[in-house]
Structures are given as structure tokens and as C-alpha cells.
Amino acid sequence: MAPSPLKLTTIFSVLILLILHTQQTLSTDIDDDEEYVLDTPLPNLRSRSRFLATVLKKGASCNPITRNICNGVSANNGTSWLQCCKTHCRNILGDENNCGLCGNKCRFGQLCCHGSCVTAANNNDHCGKCDNKCAPGTSCSFGSCGYA
């Protein structure tokens, strides 16, 4: 007996969602040109310029033992806290693969907000994205405040 069109559509939809989630997870591992502006310059960073000693590129190479340039470094006016996770600098306050500490991955559908994994689909303080608070008396549903 051949599967019904409804079953095939459901299976296809689930596969598409899994593929999109996998691509999003992999894309967070790829380093882009984002930079962290350090709140205090690193004195031990060998640089010819004071500016270069105050900026780290996202995913900058580090070594927890020999070249630890980002362990416990505050950046972006306190909104980022950098740690050396494996061999790269990561913002543990907003990295879904290193949320709060290195290697702590948020589950599917969760965001890393201030170092904690939250489900943004129904969180009144982080509705749909970090720090998006719903008005008093309005609840968060499906990532929107006051969804009816």
C-alpha cells in the first residue's frame, strides 16, 4: 500500500526542518568578520597598535595553556564574556554552542541569553529573541507577545 500524500508531506516537512536546524547549527561554528571590542586592552597582546590590542575577531585562535588571550575577558561594553573554548575565543553569554560555559549546547529551539539557554517561543522576558520583554499582562506565544 502506498503512503498517503499527507504522510509524505509530513515526513518531507520534518526533513526540511531538520536540515534547516543543522545548517543553522553549523553556521554558528563558522567564523565571520564580527569583532569583539574589549572593555580593557590586553597588555600581553603583541601589537604595534593600541587599537589592535583592544579588538579580537570572533573565533580568534587561542590556546588555554600557552596563548590564552580571551579567558574571562569582557567585551562590547559588558555584553560579551569571552572564554577560550577548545582553541577559539567564544562569547559564552550569547553562543548557543557554548552557553554559560564551554561545551554547553542549547537544545533545539533555545537561544543563549546572558549565558542561559531559554526557550524564546514562550518566555515573557525573551520572547522570540533575547531581551524582548512582553508588556505586563501580555503573554509570549510562538515567539510573539500577545499572539492570538
Summary of the structure (lengths in Angstrom):
residues: 148
radius of gyration: 19.8
end to end distance: 40.6
largest distance: 72.6
contacts: 384
relative contact order: 0.09
helix: 19%
strand: 24%
